[in-house]
Amino acid sequence: MENFIYSIGLGLGDPEMVTVKAVKILESSDMIIVPQSSKLGKSVARDIVLNYVGEEKLNMYYFPMNNDQEELDSTYQGLAVQVKQYCDEGKKVAFVTMGDPTIFSTSNYLCAELEKLNIKTKHIPGINTINTLSNLLGVPITVKGENFGVYEMPSDVDRTVELIKQHPTTIFMKVNKRVTVLQKAVRECQPKFAKLVEKAGLPGETIYDLTGADMPEEPVYLSSAMIKS
Ligand SMILES: C[S@@+](CC[C@H](N)C(=O)[O-])C[C@H]1O[C@@H](n2cnc3c(N)ncnc32)[C@H](O)[C@@H]1O
């Protein structure tokens, strides 16, 4: 029989936003691998999963939050080898990620390494940043005849202005360290609507107007922006 794992999207934090299908797979899995970026053991994904299964099923796996490609590659390769062992032992393994597993997710890199070891991935979609933001803010992502763009926050203002002008709606992710670039671009473009959301769906969820005076100097990592030009 072909070996495979499930890669499950958990939504952005509200445990009620996990799909029924995801819950059923979590319940029937023997082992759930949960990525953790804090050495202190904090993990939003873990908190969500614990609403549905016991701690004994969890296998926390540390992923460094840096751009050291060599370290990241060896982390993914190491985990893929471990996952293969679990699959060879006949275990049903699930890997969980925040939001959707196909959007800026560790899951994509892990699945590529698993593929090399002949382990397939079945993806279970999760409610992601894009639809969480649009629904929370109550504005459509797109309507008939329009389009939208989703980007990692660029490092320069000109590129940001160009992207905002290119689409009726633009979503920027990983905004935190580059929020001043976004604020400058917004001042230049004067869009109809420019909001930043911190911790959507989590305790402490806050919506800011990107032109407002109360904007934090550096929002938390879990921050995204929606601009309507
Ligand atoms: C590594 S990406 C993960 C994206 C996720 N896979 C998805 O489908 O939305 C992390 C970025 O997603 C966005 N994000 C994740 N959770 C968020 C939340 N609760 N509120 C706002 N933005 C969030 C932020 O832009 C953050 O920097």
The ligand as an SDF file (V2000), in Angstrom:
LIG
                    3D

 27 29  0  0  0  0  0  0  0  0999 V2000
    3.9390   31.5530    7.4870 C   0  0  0  0  0  0  0  0  0  0  0  0
    2.5520   32.5250    7.0000 S   0  0  0  0  0  0  0  0  0  0  0  0
    1.2590   31.3610    7.2600 C   0  0  0  0  0  0  0  0  0  0  0  0
    0.0540   31.6090    6.3670 C   0  0  0  0  0  0  0  0  0  0  0  0
   -1.0400   30.5590    6.5420 C   0  0  0  0  0  0  0  0  0  0  0  0
   -0.5760   29.2600    6.0610 N   0  0  0  0  0  0  0  0  0  0  0  0
   -2.3440   30.9190    5.8240 C   0  0  0  0  0  0  0  0  0  0  0  0
   -2.8930   30.0800    5.1000 O   0  0  0  0  0  0  0  0  0  0  0  0
   -2.8490   32.0320    6.0300 O   0  0  0  0  0  0  0  0  0  0  0  0
    2.4330   33.5880    8.3980 C   0  0  0  0  0  0  0  0  0  0  0  0
    1.7320   34.8790    8.0370 C   0  0  0  0  0  0  0  0  0  0  0  0
    0.3340   34.6330    7.9140 O   0  0  0  0  0  0  0  0  0  0  0  0
   -0.4030   35.7380    8.4070 C   0  0  0  0  0  0  0  0  0  0  0  0
   -1.1970   35.2940    9.5740 N   0  0  0  0  0  0  0  0  0  0  0  0
   -1.2050   34.0810   10.1220 C   0  0  0  0  0  0  0  0  0  0  0  0
   -2.0590   34.0270   11.1630 N   0  0  0  0  0  0  0  0  0  0  0  0
   -2.5980   35.2710   11.2520 C   0  0  0  0  0  0  0  0  0  0  0  0
   -3.5520   35.8600   12.1310 C   0  0  0  0  0  0  0  0  0  0  0  0
   -4.1220   35.1570   13.1210 N   0  0  0  0  0  0  0  0  0  0  0  0
   -3.8940   37.1570   11.9430 N   0  0  0  0  0  0  0  0  0  0  0  0
   -3.3470   37.8800   10.9370 C   0  0  0  0  0  0  0  0  0  0  0  0
   -2.4360   37.3650   10.0910 N   0  0  0  0  0  0  0  0  0  0  0  0
   -2.0730   36.0860   10.2400 C   0  0  0  0  0  0  0  0  0  0  0  0
    0.6190   36.7850    8.8380 C   0  0  0  0  0  0  0  0  0  0  0  0
    0.8270   37.6700    7.7470 O   0  0  0  0  0  0  0  0  0  0  0  0
    1.8510   35.9530    9.1090 C   0  0  0  0  0  0  0  0  0  0  0  0
    3.0250   36.7230    9.0130 O   0  0  0  0  0  0  0  0  0  0  0  0
  1  2  1  0
  2  3  1  0
  2 10  1  0
  3  4  1  0
  4  5  1  0
  5  6  1  0
  5  7  1  0
  7  8  2  0
  7  9  1  0
 10 11  1  0
 11 12  1  0
 11 26  1  0
 12 13  1  0
 13 14  1  0
 13 24  1  0
 14 15  1  0
 14 23  1  0
 15 16  2  0
 16 17  1  0
 17 18  1  0
 17 23  2  0
 18 19  1  0
 18 20  2  0
 20 21  1  0
 21 22  2  0
 22 23  1  0
 24 25  1  0
 24 26  1  0
 26 27  1  0
M  CHG  2   2   1   9  -1
M  END
$$$$
